[in-house]
Amino acid sequence: MRIKLDAIIVKMAEQKLSRKELADKCGIDYAYMCELISKQKKVTPKTIGRIAEGLGCEVLEIAEPDISS
């Protein structure tokens, strides 16, 4: 799966969350969260689920299937 970075940033803005606050809310290391958002790391379905839960949204709002996999 690929993250929809724009959707995540919009949801963070709506909730007035920093990357650090989102990482804490999701139980994800801050440095790892930064790598995910800057697309330096491949995102696992489990991590996408944690981010969606932290943002209070559905997975498909922030991710899309990676058809190249």
C-alpha positions in Angstrom: 0.0 0.0 0.0 1.0 3.6 -0.6 0.2 6.4 1.7 -1.7 9.5 0.5 0.7 12.0 1.9 -1.6 15.0 1.1 -4.5 13.3 2.9 -2.4 12.7 6.0 -1.2 16.3 6.1 -4.7 17.6 5.7 -5.9 15.4 8.6 -3.0 16.5 10.7 -3.8 20.1 10.0 -7.5 19.6 10.8 -6.5 18.2 14.1 -3.7 20.7 14.6 -1.2 17.8 15.1 2.6 18.0 14.6 4.5 15.0 13.3 5.7 14.3 16.9 2.1 14.4 18.2 0.9 12.1 15.5 3.7 9.7 16.1 2.9 9.6 19.9 -0.8 9.2 19.2 0.0 6.2 16.8 2.6 4.6 19.0 5.2 5.0 16.3 8.8 6.3 16.8 9.0 10.0 15.7 12.1 9.4 13.5 10.3 6.5 11.7 7.1 8.7 11.3 9.3 11.4 9.6 10.8 8.8 7.3 7.3 7.5 6.4 6.0 11.0 5.7 9.0 11.9 3.6 8.5 8.6 1.7 11.9 7.3 2.6 10.4 4.1 4.1 7.9 1.6 2.7 4.7 1.6 4.8 3.4 -1.7 6.1 -0.4 -2.3 6.3 -0.1 -2.5 10.1 1.6 0.9 10.3 -1.0 2.4 7.9 -3.7 1.0 10.2 -2.0 2.6 13.3 -1.8 5.9 11.5 -5.5 5.8 10.4 -6.5 4.9 14.0 -4.4 7.8 15.3 -6.0 10.2 12.9 -9.5 8.7 13.5 -10.1 7.9 9.9 -10.5 4.9 7.6 -7.4 3.3 6.0 -8.6 4.1 2.5 -8.8 7.8 3.4 -5.0 7.9 3.8 -3.8 4.9 1.7 -4.3 3.3 -1.7 -3.4 -0.1 -3.0 0.0 -0.3 -4.7 -0.7 -2.0 -8.0 2.9 -2.4 -8.8 3.4 -4.9 -5.9 
